Amino acid sequence: MSDTEPSQEEDVSKLHNTPKDGEHSAGEEEDAKNESEDANDDLKTNSGAEEDPEEEPEPEGVTEEQKEEKEEEQGEQGEESKGDQDDKEEEEVKEEEVEEECTEVEIKKLTTMANSNGNSSNSHEHEMACKDNPQNAVIQPLLTDLYQITMAYAYWKARRVDDQAVFDLFFRKNPFHGEFTIFAGLSECLKFIQNFKYTESDIAYLKNTLPSNVEPEFFEYLSNLTCEDITLYALKEGTVAFPRVPLIRVQGPLIVAQLLETTFLTLVNYASLVATNAARYRIAAGKSNIKLLEFGLRRAQGPDGGLSASKYAYIGGFDGTSNVLAGKLFNIPVKGTHAHAFVTSFTGAEDLADTKIVHKNDPDQMETDFFGKCLDWRTKLASHLKILKEEAHDGELAAFASYAIAFPDGFMALVDTYDVSRSGLLNFASVALALNDLGYRALGIRIDSGDLAYLSRVAREAFHKVSKEFDVPWFASLTVVASNDINEDTILSLNEQGHSIDCFGIGTHLVTCQRQPALGCVYKLVEINEKPKIKLSQDVEKVTMPGKKIGFRLYSSDGHALIDLLQRPSEPPPEVCTRVLCRHPFQESKRAWVIPSQVEDLYSCWWTDGHLFQDIPTMEETRQNVQVSLRTLRQDHKRSLNPTPYKVGVSDDLYHFIHDLWLENQPIGELS
């Protein structure tokens, strides 16, 4: 960390306007001193203990007995006053403690969020901070459903503290009518169990919330709970996953494993849904040189949803975000232009207070009338582009010139405020060529309405014409960004029409996942004290696969994945070039022999004995894994329309195990 760069503690201290420990300004010390003196004065006044009180004269005719009674009464009043003052002081102390606790929570929250997944290559201290305190403070044991706590008490009351359980976290159906899902959220799950601990305030809240008959010893039990006895196996984050294949397997004490359910589901469901949605957009965009930007913060489900969407859209394959905080927290490239409001706020040259701009290659050379230069270029360009310069909006030109003066190396203009072909393109090209005269290169344009395919082609033709007519080679390759409520079908349609778009800005449909707002992951008990458990249902899709399972992905000779195979831990793993019988878990007639050219073990241990078993991958590593994993799927599995289902099978041994347990637990009806 450089000497001039403030530490994260300093940043947080400034944000809250609170000094760090041991640091107080002179003004603060003086205020504290005055407050202390005022408090002492108040205490003296309230207790009736002034240094020189004037004695009231005794009225005549008062007996000694009456005097004693009066003195006793005054003494009692003094004690009551002192007791009230003590109560008041105690309340003030409690309030101060609450305020300090709230401040500490806020500071912790900001610090931990800033540390979470911040991939800083320049700061070893920052990386160490991420490892030491990486968790968003919102993700804590109370981020759960009430029934998890009530079940925990019922388990505890039944003396099942030492029971050992195995839970599977999986989903039953791929989202968006597709045939694959990107597994995401594992890193947050690992941080959660790494920091799992009920605080004193958590316990105090639960004591007030749960029924009064809950025994005090249960709260003491909760306060000592950790995840040190939990073992967690999972797919690698960013791996393509399929229905019924467990994403995460949790094994350990029944109560602790049960308490993880809701938090794990909320961390995995949305993360996997957004990452999958982003991956589908990446596939739909086709060409690798087309960029995808996430613009969804304003439409997301609250700030937490907005941050999560930015993070997992980037993991799923997007190239950047408009979300500045996400850029800071997760080191995601931040991109953006300007709004229509910026353009409409200008009427003409009179709104430009400063039209000076320095020549890029000669700092001593100053252009004092940049707007005039833009006007000159507009006159020259109008005839070449066959556009009437009188139709071009002067306020739009002034807005573009103003933005170019502010960002000469990053000039990108929103050209559809008035009319793309009759105003926006001409005004943009005029400002871009004026910048070119001063050694700068504009970046491109954004189109936010209209026929995106047609307008992008019109813009590209204009850029090529200007490039050729004025010998500016780079002008032909200016970037065209398209936005305006774009979804996956929009991109596919634009591809069919033919377009000249280099970048898509996508918001609402990406972050809200409008085609399917929830993934539907579930967390099911499959084993208790080494006894397999099965959940039955009239809906076969909801019947669970009991017991602890291991999984393998079998590949063909061309490197594509053929099938995911689940089997019992006691079975030998599949071998390369050896026939393996794979069966549908519930349909007896669906079975096939598979001869794999490659066998991949799907699960690895991530947490055991209270420690991470392996390092949590960085966001960049997870992002790369998404693309590597997607390349192992055949194109027909990934296509948008009528994709081929990917096969998930079980071994012959696991098949019979499932059905034997099913028959054992299925009630037998009786007819009479």
N, C-alpha and C positions, 0 to 999 in steps of 0.2 A: 504494500500500500504506500502511495507516495506521501511525502511530508505535507503536501498542500491539500490532499484529499481528506475530508472529514470522515471520521469513523462512523459506523452505523449507529453506535450509541449516541454520538454527537448529533446525528441527523434526527434521531428520535427525540432527543432532549429538546432540540429546537422546535420540532413539530408540536410538542406539547407545551412549549414555553416553560418547562420545568428544569431546574438545574440538576446536574448529575450529583451523585453522592458527594457531600463535602464541599460543594461549590455553591456560594451564595454571593450575590452582588451586595455592595455597600448599602444600597437602598433596601434590599430585602432584610439585611441584618438589622437596620434601623427600624423597619416596620415590625420585625419580630420582637425587638426590644420594647417598642411602644405597646404592642399588643400584650406583652407579658406584664408591663407595668399597669396597663388598664385592667387586666385580669386580676392582679393583686389588689388594686383599688376596689374593684367590684367585690372581691372576696371579703375585704375588710368591711365594706359597707353592709353587705348582706349578713355577715356574722355578728354585726353590732360590736366589733372589736376595734373601734377607732382609738387612736393613741391618746387623745385628750378629750374624752367625752364630758360634756357639762352635766353635773348631777342635778336632777330635778328635785326641788324642795318637797319634803314630805308634807302632805296636808295635815292640818291640825286635827287632833282627836283620834289619830290612828293608833291602835294598840300594837304591842310587840307581836302578838299572835297574827294580826292582820299583815304586819310587815313580812313575817316569815312566809305566809301564804303567797303574798305578792312576789317575793323573791323566788319561791319555788315555781310559780307560774311563769315568771320571766325566764327562769332556767330551762323549763320545758320548751318554751317558745324558741329559745336560742338553739336548743338541741334539734328541734324540728327544722328550724331555718338552716342549721348546719347540715342536717340530713338531706334537705332539698337541694342544697348547694352541691353536696357530694354526688347526689343522683344526677344533677345537671352536668357536673364535671365528667361523670362516667359516661353520660350520653354523648357529650362533646367528644370524648376520647374515642368512643365507638364510631361516631360519625367520621372523625379524622382517619381512623383505621380503615373504614369502608372506602373513603375517598382515596387513601393511599393504595388500597388493594385494587380499586378500579383503575387508578393511574398505572399501577404495575401491570395489570392485565392488558391495558391499551398499549403500553410500551412493549410488552411481550408479544402482543398480536402483531404490531407493526414490524418489530424486529424479526419475528419468526417468518412472517410473510415475505419480508424482503430477502430473508436468507433462503427461502424455499426454492430449490431448483435454480438458484442464480448461477449460471455457468460462466463465471468470470475467470478468464484465462490469465488475467494480470494480477490477481490478488490471491496469494496463498492463505492469508488471514480470512478472506471471504469464504474460500472453500472449506476451511476448518470450521468456520461458523455454521456453514450449511450442514456439516456432519454433526456438530455438537447440539444445535438447536434448530432443526430444519422444519418443524411442524407449524402449520397454520393453527393459531390458538383456537379457532372455531371448531376444529376437529378434536373432540375430547369425548370422554366416556358418556357424558350426558347428551351428546348428539345421538340420541337413540329413541326408540319407542318405549313408552312406559311399561308395556307388557314384558319387555326384556328384564326390567328390574323386578317386577312382581314375580316372574317365573324364577328369577334367581333366588328370591326369598323363599318361594315354595320348595325349590330344590334344597336350599339350605335347611329349611324346616324339616324336610324329609331325610336329612343327614346324608345328602348325596354329594358332599363336598369333594370326596375322593373319586367319584365316578369319572371315567375317561370316555371321551366321545370323539367321533369323527364327523365333520360336516363337509359337504360339497357345495361350492358356489358355482352355479351354471345358469344357462338360459335355454329356453325350449325352442325358440324360433329366431331366425336371422331377421334383422330390421330392414325396412325400406324395400320389401319384396325381393331381397337379394339372397345370395347364397354364401355370404361370408360376413364375419364380424371381426373388428380389430379389438383385441383385448387391451384395455388401458385402465389406469388407476391403481396398479399394484404398488407403485412407489409410495403413494399416499397411505395405503393400507399398512405398509411396513413402518412408515413414520408413526402412524397411529399406535400400533402395538408397542413400538419402541418407547413411546411416551405415555403409555396407558397408566393412568393413576387418578383415583378420585381425590380431589382436594378437600380441605376442611369445609370450604363453602359449598362444595357439591354435597357433602354428607349432611351439612346443616339444611340445605334445601330439601334433600330427600326425607329427612326427619319430619319436615313440615308438610311434605306432599303425600307421603305414604300413610296408610291408616295407622291409627294410634296403637294398634295391637302388635305392630311389628317390633320385635324384640331388639333392645339396644345392642346386643351382641352381634346382630346381623350387620349393623352399620360399622361396627369395629372390624368385622370381617371384610366388608367392602373397602374400607380405608386402607387395608393391607394388600389388596389384590394387585397383582401385576401379571404380565404375560410371559414370565420367565419359564413357565412349564408348557407353553404353547409351541407346537411345531407347525410350520406353514410350508406347504409345497404349492408351486404354481407354475403356469406357463410363463415364459419370458414376456415382459410387457412389450406390446407392439406386434405380437404374433397374431396371425389370422387364426380365428377360433370358430367352432361350429357347435350346433345345438347338442345338448346332453353331455358334451365333453366338459368335465369340471375345469373351470378357470383357476380356482383356488381350492386346495384341500387343507382344512384346519383340523388339527388333532391335539387333544390335551384335556384339562379338567373341564367337565361338562358346563359348569356355571360360567367360567371365563369364556369358553368357546361360544356359548349362547349369547353372552353380552356383546360379542363382536358383530353379530349378524347385521343389524340395521346400519351401523356405521360402514361396514364393508360394502353393503349393497348400495348405499348412497354414493360411495366413493368410486365404485366400479360401473354402475349403471349408466350414469350420465357421461362419464369419461369415455367409456367404450362406444356409446351411441354417437357422440360428437366426432370421435376419431374415425369411426366407420363412415359417417356422413362425409367428413372431409376427404377420406380416401376415395370415396365414390366420385366426388367432384374432381379429384385429381385424375382419376381414370377417364371420366367424361371429357375433361379438357384435352386429353390426348397428347398433343405435342409437349415434349418435356420443356421446350423454351417458353411456353405460356405460363405466366405467373398467376398465382391465386392469392388474393388478399382478403383477410377476414375483417369485415366492417360491421359486426353485429352487436357491439356493446349497447347501443341505444335501444335495441329491440330484445335484448336478452332478459331472462327471468331474474332480474335483480343484479346487484354488483358481483355477488359470488358466482352466479351463473355466467355473467359476462367474462369474468376472469378465467373460469374453468373452460369456457368455450374457446377463448383465445389460445389457451395453453394446449388443449387437445386438438383443436383444428390445426395448429402448427405441427403437432406430433403426427397427425393424420396425413399431412402432405402439403399444407398451405405454406406460403413463402413469407408471410408477414401479417401484421395486424395494424389496425388504426388505434388500438387500445394502448395508451401510453403507459398506464400502470402495469399492464401485462408485459410490455416491453422491458420495463425496469425490473420487475420481479423475476421474469423467466428468460430474460435476454433474447427475446424475440425481436426481429427487425421490425421497426415501426415505420409505417408509410401513410401518406395522406396528401391531399391537395388543398382545396378550399371549397366553400359552400356557395350555393346560388346567392345567399344573402350578401356575401362579400362583393359579388358582381353588381347586384342591384343597388348596393349602397353608394355606388359612384354614378354621377350624372355626366361628368365630362372633365375637361382639363382643370376646371376650377377646384376640383376635389383633390388635386395633387399638390401638396404643399412642398414636396421635394422631388425634383426631377433629375437630380444629379446621380451619376454612377461612375465608379472608377473603372478604368480599363484593366482587364484581368492581367495582361502580360506587362503592363507599364503602370505601376501605382501612381506615378507622377502625372499621368494623363487622365483628365477628368472630363466626362461628357456632362455638360451643364443643362442640356435640354433633351433628355432621353425621350420624353413624350413627343417632342417635335420630330425626332428621328423616326419614331414609330409611325407618325402620320405620313412622313415622306415615303416610308416603305409601303404603307397601305395604298398610297397613290400608285406606286410602281406595280404592286402585286395585283391590283384590282383587274386590270386588263388581261394579265396572264392567266388569272383564275376565272376570268369571265364572270366577275361579281361586281355589281355596282357599289362603289365605295359609299355612296349616299345611303345605301340600305344597311350598312354596318353600323352598329350601335356605338356611339362615342363613349358612353358610360362604361361599356364592356371593355373598350380599348384602354380607357383610363384605369380600370380595375386590373387588367392584365399587366399594364405598365407598372402599376404600383407594386404588384406581387413580384414582378421581375426585378424591380429595384431592391426589394427586400430579400429575394432569394435568386440572385442571378445564376447561380450554379444548380439550382433545383427548381427551375420554372416549369411547372405543369399546370395547364389551365383547364377549367371546366367550361366547355364550349357550347353547351345547349341551353343556356339561360334564355336566349332570345330565339336564335335560329342557327343551327349548326352550319348549314351550307351557305347561308347568305350573310352571316355576321361572325359567328364564332371562329370558323376556320381562318377567315381573312384577318381578323384581329389578332388571333394567335400567331399566324405566320409573320405578321408585321412586327410584333414584339420579338419573336424568335430571331428574325433576321437582324433586327436592331441590336439584340444581344450578341449575335454572331460578329457584328462589326467591332464589338468591344472584347472579343476573345472568349465569349461564353457560349455554351451549348444548352439549348432548351432540352427538356426531357420528353415532353409529349402532351397529350390531351386526355381528358376524361369525358365520356358521353354518358349521361345519366337518364336519357329518355329517348323515345322515338324508336325507329326501326334500326336496331343496333347493327345488324348485318350490313344493311345498305349504307348507313352513315359511316361505318368503319371503312367500307370500301371507298366511299367518296373522299374521306379524309386521307386514305393511303394514296389515292390517285393525285390528290392535291399536293401531298408531300413529295411524291416522285416528280411532279411537274416543276415544283419550286427547286428541287435538288438539281434537276437538269438545266433549267433556265438560268439559274444564278450560280451554278457550279458550287453547290454546297452538298457534297456527297452524303454526309451524315443525316441530312434532312429526310432522306427517303426511309430511314430506319427509326424514325421517331416512334415512341411508344403510344399505342392507343389502348386506353383503359375503358372498360365498359362496366357499368353498374346498373341499378334499377331493378330491384326485386328479382334477382337472377336465382334460378334453381337448377337442379340437375337436368331436367327436361329442356330448359331454355338453352343450356350449353349444347346438348345433343342436337337440338333443332338448328342452332347457329352453325354447328359443324356441317349439317346437311345443306344449309343454304349457301355456305361459303362466306367467310368473314375475314377481316384483317385486324382482328383484336389480338393484342399481345398480353393482356392482363385482365382478369375478372375481379371486381370487387363484390364480395358476396356477404350478405348480412343475415337478414331475417330467416330465410329458409335453412341456413347453415346452423345458426346457434339455437334456434327453437326446434329444429328437427321436425318441421311441420308434417312431413309425410308419416312420421311415427315418433310421437313425443316421449316414449319410454321404451327401454330395451326389454325389461321384464326378467332380469336376473332373479334367481331364488337361492335360498341358503337352506339346505335340507340335511337333517340328521340321517346318517347312513350306517352308523355303528355306535353301540354303547357297551362299554366294558367287554370289547371284542366280540359282541353279539351283533350280527348284521340286522339292520332295520329297514323296512320298506314301507312307503306310503302308497296305499292303493286308491284307485279312483275309477269311476265308470268311464271317465275320459282317459284312454290309454296314454295319451301324451303327458298326463300328469302323474303317471306311475313312476316312482323313482327307482334308480338302480342301486341296490343295497351294497353295503360293505365298502371297504377300502379298495381303491382301484389304481392301477397304473396305466399309462397311455403311451402309445407310439404312433408316429406318423410314417407311413410306408410310401416310398417314392418309386416312380417308374424309371426306366433306363434313360429317358429324356430329361430327368430332373424335376418333373412335375409331381406334386403330391397326388397319391391315388386314394388313400383312405386313412382315417384315424381309427386306431384299434384300441379298445379298452379291454383289460384283462385283470385277473386276480393277482395280487402280489406274489403268490406262491408259484405262479406259472413261469416257465422260462421265457425270456424275451424273444420276439421274432428274429429270425436270422436272414441275412442277405442271401438271395438266390435259393431260398427254401420255401416251399409252399406253406401258406398259412390259411387256415379256414377262418373266414370272417363272416359273422352272422348279424342280421338285423336283430336288435335287442328284443323285439316283441313280435315280429312277423316270421313265423317258422319257415316259410318257403323261400324267404329272401336270404341267400347265402352265396358265397363265392370263394374260390381259391385265389389267393394273391401271392405272386412271387415278387418280392420287393428287391430293387437294385440298391436301395439305401434305406436304413432304418434310423429314425430319429426319436430319442427319448424325449417325450413332451414335458416332463416335470423335473424340476430341480428344487432343492431345499433352499429357502430364503431366510428362514428364521428358526432358531432352535436354542435351547438352554439360555434364553434371555438375551441372545445376541443375534445380529445379522450374520448369516452363514456365508454371505457373499455381498460384495458392494452393490449398492443400488445403481443401476445404469443412469447416466446423465440423460437429459431430454434429447440431446442430439443423437446419442446412441439409440435411444428408443425410436426416435424419428427415422433413423436409417434402417432399424430393424423392421419397421412397417413396410418399407419399400422392398427390402430383401425378401420378407415373408410373402408379400403379394406376388412377387415374381415366380414363386413356386406353384402358384395356381394356374391352371389352364385358363385361357381367355374366355371360354364358354361358361366358366364358373363366375367370372367377374362382369360379364356383360349386363347391361341394364334391363334389356327386354328378354323375358323367359330364360333366365340363366339355368344352367344344368346343376341340379343338386349335387353337393359334395357328399360323399358317403362316410358315415360313421358306423362302425361295427363293433361287435364284441366277440371275444373268443368263444369257442364252443363250451369250454368249462364255465365261463361267466354266464353264458346264455342259460345253461341248465340250472346254475345256482340261482339266478333271478327267478326262473319259473317255478322251481321247487319251493322257494320261499314265498312266492306269490300264492301258490296253492295252499301252503301251510297256513297263511294268514287270511285267506279269502273265506268269509263265512259261507257255510253250505245251506242253501235254502231248503225248504220243506213244502211239499205240495200235499194237499189232502182234499 
